[in-house]
């Protein structure tokens, strides 16, 4: 199974490498007010991909923080310490909140 996974990874790598070699001509990205950016097409695609990944990470951060807070509260409720003998103010749900899905 590992060999199959590595074979698939190699196939994806060489496909993307061939794409990069076949698209070395310059591309022009035209911004507002007549501003232009000239770069090889591979660089333009790489920048667009990286910007999309960064946007996706930033968009997921509130959900990650909410899940992290929920996990900490659940862990604290599961193992109460001797210093914190009072009960929790609100009961914890069985599953993390799923708003926005």
PyMOL commands that place a pseudoatom at each C-alpha (Angstrom):
pseudoatom trace, name=CA, resn=UNK, resi=1, chain=A, elem=C, hetatm=0, pos=[0.000, 0.000, 0.000]
pseudoatom trace, name=CA, resn=UNK, resi=2, chain=A, elem=C, hetatm=0, pos=[2.871, 2.375, 0.795]
pseudoatom trace, name=CA, resn=UNK, resi=3, chain=A, elem=C, hetatm=0, pos=[4.384, 1.775, -2.606]
pseudoatom trace, name=CA, resn=UNK, resi=4, chain=A, elem=C, hetatm=0, pos=[1.071, 2.679, -4.242]
pseudoatom trace, name=CA, resn=UNK, resi=5, chain=A, elem=C, hetatm=0, pos=[0.877, 5.924, -2.265]
pseudoatom trace, name=CA, resn=UNK, resi=6, chain=A, elem=C, hetatm=0, pos=[4.439, 6.859, -3.226]
pseudoatom trace, name=CA, resn=UNK, resi=7, chain=A, elem=C, hetatm=0, pos=[3.701, 5.995, -6.844]
pseudoatom trace, name=CA, resn=UNK, resi=8, chain=A, elem=C, hetatm=0, pos=[0.671, 8.298, -6.766]
pseudoatom trace, name=CA, resn=UNK, resi=9, chain=A, elem=C, hetatm=0, pos=[2.744, 11.080, -5.194]
pseudoatom trace, name=CA, resn=UNK, resi=10, chain=A, elem=C, hetatm=0, pos=[5.428, 10.676, -7.850]
pseudoatom trace, name=CA, resn=UNK, resi=11, chain=A, elem=C, hetatm=0, pos=[2.777, 10.805, -10.573]
pseudoatom trace, name=CA, resn=UNK, resi=12, chain=A, elem=C, hetatm=0, pos=[1.331, 14.055, -9.183]
pseudoatom trace, name=CA, resn=UNK, resi=13, chain=A, elem=C, hetatm=0, pos=[4.806, 15.568, -8.819]
pseudoatom trace, name=CA, resn=UNK, resi=14, chain=A, elem=C, hetatm=0, pos=[5.898, 14.742, -12.359]
pseudoatom trace, name=CA, resn=UNK, resi=15, chain=A, elem=C, hetatm=0, pos=[2.580, 15.935, -13.783]
pseudoatom trace, name=CA, resn=UNK, resi=16, chain=A, elem=C, hetatm=0, pos=[2.975, 19.297, -12.057]
pseudoatom trace, name=CA, resn=UNK, resi=17, chain=A, elem=C, hetatm=0, pos=[6.646, 19.447, -13.053]
pseudoatom trace, name=CA, resn=UNK, resi=18, chain=A, elem=C, hetatm=0, pos=[5.730, 18.867, -16.716]
pseudoatom trace, name=CA, resn=UNK, resi=19, chain=A, elem=C, hetatm=0, pos=[3.055, 21.576, -16.404]
pseudoatom trace, name=CA, resn=UNK, resi=20, chain=A, elem=C, hetatm=0, pos=[5.673, 23.991, -15.083]
pseudoatom trace, name=CA, resn=UNK, resi=21, chain=A, elem=C, hetatm=0, pos=[8.103, 23.184, -17.901]
pseudoatom trace, name=CA, resn=UNK, resi=22, chain=A, elem=C, hetatm=0, pos=[5.420, 23.634, -20.569]
pseudoatom trace, name=CA, resn=UNK, resi=23, chain=A, elem=C, hetatm=0, pos=[4.260, 27.026, -19.241]
pseudoatom trace, name=CA, resn=UNK, resi=24, chain=A, elem=C, hetatm=0, pos=[7.386, 29.127, -18.996]
pseudoatom trace, name=CA, resn=UNK, resi=25, chain=A, elem=C, hetatm=0, pos=[6.162, 32.005, -21.142]
pseudoatom trace, name=CA, resn=UNK, resi=26, chain=A, elem=C, hetatm=0, pos=[5.364, 35.331, -19.503]
pseudoatom trace, name=CA, resn=UNK, resi=27, chain=A, elem=C, hetatm=0, pos=[1.886, 36.079, -18.265]
pseudoatom trace, name=CA, resn=UNK, resi=28, chain=A, elem=C, hetatm=0, pos=[0.540, 39.553, -17.620]
pseudoatom trace, name=CA, resn=UNK, resi=29, chain=A, elem=C, hetatm=0, pos=[-1.682, 40.194, -14.625]
pseudoatom trace, name=CA, resn=UNK, resi=30, chain=A, elem=C, hetatm=0, pos=[-3.481, 43.511, -15.071]
pseudoatom trace, name=CA, resn=UNK, resi=31, chain=A, elem=C, hetatm=0, pos=[-4.530, 45.248, -11.863]
pseudoatom trace, name=CA, resn=UNK, resi=32, chain=A, elem=C, hetatm=0, pos=[-6.517, 48.425, -11.417]
pseudoatom trace, name=CA, resn=UNK, resi=33, chain=A, elem=C, hetatm=0, pos=[-5.366, 51.850, -12.626]
pseudoatom trace, name=CA, resn=UNK, resi=34, chain=A, elem=C, hetatm=0, pos=[-3.149, 50.426, -15.373]
pseudoatom trace, name=CA, resn=UNK, resi=35, chain=A, elem=C, hetatm=0, pos=[-0.794, 48.522, -13.075]
pseudoatom trace, name=CA, resn=UNK, resi=36, chain=A, elem=C, hetatm=0, pos=[0.646, 45.356, -14.660]
pseudoatom trace, name=CA, resn=UNK, resi=37, chain=A, elem=C, hetatm=0, pos=[2.647, 42.480, -13.271]
pseudoatom trace, name=CA, resn=UNK, resi=38, chain=A, elem=C, hetatm=0, pos=[4.679, 40.353, -15.696]
pseudoatom trace, name=CA, resn=UNK, resi=39, chain=A, elem=C, hetatm=0, pos=[5.966, 36.985, -14.512]
pseudoatom trace, name=CA, resn=UNK, resi=40, chain=A, elem=C, hetatm=0, pos=[6.259, 33.409, -15.785]
pseudoatom trace, name=CA, resn=UNK, resi=41, chain=A, elem=C, hetatm=0, pos=[2.897, 31.658, -15.798]
pseudoatom trace, name=CA, resn=UNK, resi=42, chain=A, elem=C, hetatm=0, pos=[4.118, 29.080, -13.278]
pseudoatom trace, name=CA, resn=UNK, resi=43, chain=A, elem=C, hetatm=0, pos=[4.846, 31.838, -10.767]
pseudoatom trace, name=CA, resn=UNK, resi=44, chain=A, elem=C, hetatm=0, pos=[1.417, 33.395, -11.341]
pseudoatom trace, name=CA, resn=UNK, resi=45, chain=A, elem=C, hetatm=0, pos=[-0.292, 30.032, -10.743]
pseudoatom trace, name=CA, resn=UNK, resi=46, chain=A, elem=C, hetatm=0, pos=[1.854, 29.372, -7.654]
pseudoatom trace, name=CA, resn=UNK, resi=47, chain=A, elem=C, hetatm=0, pos=[1.033, 32.793, -6.182]
pseudoatom trace, name=CA, resn=UNK, resi=48, chain=A, elem=C, hetatm=0, pos=[-2.688, 32.266, -6.845]
pseudoatom trace, name=CA, resn=UNK, resi=49, chain=A, elem=C, hetatm=0, pos=[-2.556, 28.845, -5.183]
pseudoatom trace, name=CA, resn=UNK, resi=50, chain=A, elem=C, hetatm=0, pos=[-0.665, 30.183, -2.145]
pseudoatom trace, name=CA, resn=UNK, resi=51, chain=A, elem=C, hetatm=0, pos=[-3.114, 33.091, -1.795]
pseudoatom trace, name=CA, resn=UNK, resi=52, chain=A, elem=C, hetatm=0, pos=[-6.043, 30.659, -1.909]
pseudoatom trace, name=CA, resn=UNK, resi=53, chain=A, elem=C, hetatm=0, pos=[-4.461, 28.456, 0.759]
pseudoatom trace, name=CA, resn=UNK, resi=54, chain=A, elem=C, hetatm=0, pos=[-3.790, 31.476, 2.993]
pseudoatom trace, name=CA, resn=UNK, resi=55, chain=A, elem=C, hetatm=0, pos=[-7.370, 32.692, 2.549]
pseudoatom trace, name=CA, resn=UNK, resi=56, chain=A, elem=C, hetatm=0, pos=[-8.687, 29.227, 3.453]
pseudoatom trace, name=CA, resn=UNK, resi=57, chain=A, elem=C, hetatm=0, pos=[-6.581, 29.065, 6.623]
pseudoatom trace, name=CA, resn=UNK, resi=58, chain=A, elem=C, hetatm=0, pos=[-7.688, 32.538, 7.719]
pseudoatom trace, name=CA, resn=UNK, resi=59, chain=A, elem=C, hetatm=0, pos=[-11.330, 31.668, 7.015]
pseudoatom trace, name=CA, resn=UNK, resi=60, chain=A, elem=C, hetatm=0, pos=[-11.078, 28.514, 9.164]
pseudoatom trace, name=CA, resn=UNK, resi=61, chain=A, elem=C, hetatm=0, pos=[-9.435, 30.186, 12.182]
pseudoatom trace, name=CA, resn=UNK, resi=62, chain=A, elem=C, hetatm=0, pos=[-12.651, 31.176, 14.037]
pseudoatom trace, name=CA, resn=UNK, resi=63, chain=A, elem=C, hetatm=0, pos=[-13.940, 27.619, 13.777]
pseudoatom trace, name=CA, resn=UNK, resi=64, chain=A, elem=C, hetatm=0, pos=[-10.617, 26.191, 14.967]
pseudoatom trace, name=CA, resn=UNK, resi=65, chain=A, elem=C, hetatm=0, pos=[-10.563, 28.570, 17.940]
pseudoatom trace, name=CA, resn=UNK, resi=66, chain=A, elem=C, hetatm=0, pos=[-14.151, 27.662, 18.831]
pseudoatom trace, name=CA, resn=UNK, resi=67, chain=A, elem=C, hetatm=0, pos=[-13.329, 23.942, 18.686]
pseudoatom trace, name=CA, resn=UNK, resi=68, chain=A, elem=C, hetatm=0, pos=[-10.211, 24.511, 20.804]
pseudoatom trace, name=CA, resn=UNK, resi=69, chain=A, elem=C, hetatm=0, pos=[-12.178, 26.393, 23.466]
pseudoatom trace, name=CA, resn=UNK, resi=70, chain=A, elem=C, hetatm=0, pos=[-14.815, 23.666, 23.470]
pseudoatom trace, name=CA, resn=UNK, resi=71, chain=A, elem=C, hetatm=0, pos=[-12.135, 20.996, 23.877]
pseudoatom trace, name=CA, resn=UNK, resi=72, chain=A, elem=C, hetatm=0, pos=[-10.514, 22.805, 26.787]
pseudoatom trace, name=CA, resn=UNK, resi=73, chain=A, elem=C, hetatm=0, pos=[-13.860, 23.213, 28.546]
pseudoatom trace, name=CA, resn=UNK, resi=74, chain=A, elem=C, hetatm=0, pos=[-14.680, 19.543, 27.978]
pseudoatom trace, name=CA, resn=UNK, resi=75, chain=A, elem=C, hetatm=0, pos=[-11.280, 18.480, 29.327]
pseudoatom trace, name=CA, resn=UNK, resi=76, chain=A, elem=C, hetatm=0, pos=[-11.687, 20.724, 32.359]
pseudoatom trace, name=CA, resn=UNK, resi=77, chain=A, elem=C, hetatm=0, pos=[-15.169, 19.343, 33.035]
pseudoatom trace, name=CA, resn=UNK, resi=78, chain=A, elem=C, hetatm=0, pos=[-13.987, 15.753, 32.680]
pseudoatom trace, name=CA, resn=UNK, resi=79, chain=A, elem=C, hetatm=0, pos=[-11.141, 16.148, 35.190]
pseudoatom trace, name=CA, resn=UNK, resi=80, chain=A, elem=C, hetatm=0, pos=[-12.050, 18.774, 37.806]
pseudoatom trace, name=CA, resn=UNK, resi=81, chain=A, elem=C, hetatm=0, pos=[-9.206, 19.846, 40.053]
pseudoatom trace, name=CA, resn=UNK, resi=82, chain=A, elem=C, hetatm=0, pos=[-9.369, 20.133, 43.844]
pseudoatom trace, name=CA, resn=UNK, resi=83, chain=A, elem=C, hetatm=0, pos=[-8.931, 23.924, 43.659]
pseudoatom trace, name=CA, resn=UNK, resi=84, chain=A, elem=C, hetatm=0, pos=[-11.975, 24.314, 41.419]
pseudoatom trace, name=CA, resn=UNK, resi=85, chain=A, elem=C, hetatm=0, pos=[-14.647, 22.455, 43.370]
pseudoatom trace, name=CA, resn=UNK, resi=86, chain=A, elem=C, hetatm=0, pos=[-17.635, 24.463, 42.159]
pseudoatom trace, name=CA, resn=UNK, resi=87, chain=A, elem=C, hetatm=0, pos=[-19.744, 23.076, 39.290]
pseudoatom trace, name=CA, resn=UNK, resi=88, chain=A, elem=C, hetatm=0, pos=[-19.622, 24.463, 35.767]
pseudoatom trace, name=CA, resn=UNK, resi=89, chain=A, elem=C, hetatm=0, pos=[-21.999, 27.361, 35.089]
pseudoatom trace, name=CA, resn=UNK, resi=90, chain=A, elem=C, hetatm=0, pos=[-23.377, 25.847, 31.886]
pseudoatom trace, name=CA, resn=UNK, resi=91, chain=A, elem=C, hetatm=0, pos=[-23.625, 22.221, 30.803]
pseudoatom trace, name=CA, resn=UNK, resi=92, chain=A, elem=C, hetatm=0, pos=[-21.433, 21.175, 27.890]
pseudoatom trace, name=CA, resn=UNK, resi=93, chain=A, elem=C, hetatm=0, pos=[-23.086, 19.780, 24.761]
pseudoatom trace, name=CA, resn=UNK, resi=94, chain=A, elem=C, hetatm=0, pos=[-22.298, 16.238, 23.698]
pseudoatom trace, name=CA, resn=UNK, resi=95, chain=A, elem=C, hetatm=0, pos=[-20.768, 17.391, 20.424]
pseudoatom trace, name=CA, resn=UNK, resi=96, chain=A, elem=C, hetatm=0, pos=[-18.968, 20.591, 19.432]
pseudoatom trace, name=CA, resn=UNK, resi=97, chain=A, elem=C, hetatm=0, pos=[-21.133, 23.333, 17.922]
pseudoatom trace, name=CA, resn=UNK, resi=98, chain=A, elem=C, hetatm=0, pos=[-21.658, 23.080, 14.161]
pseudoatom trace, name=CA, resn=UNK, resi=99, chain=A, elem=C, hetatm=0, pos=[-22.795, 26.564, 13.196]
pseudoatom trace, name=CA, resn=UNK, resi=100, chain=A, elem=C, hetatm=0, pos=[-22.232, 27.530, 9.610]
pseudoatom trace, name=CA, resn=UNK, resi=101, chain=A, elem=C, hetatm=0, pos=[-22.119, 24.003, 8.190]
for i in range(1, 101): cmd.bond("trace and resi %d" % i, "trace and resi %d" % (i + 1))
show_as sticks, trace
zoom trace
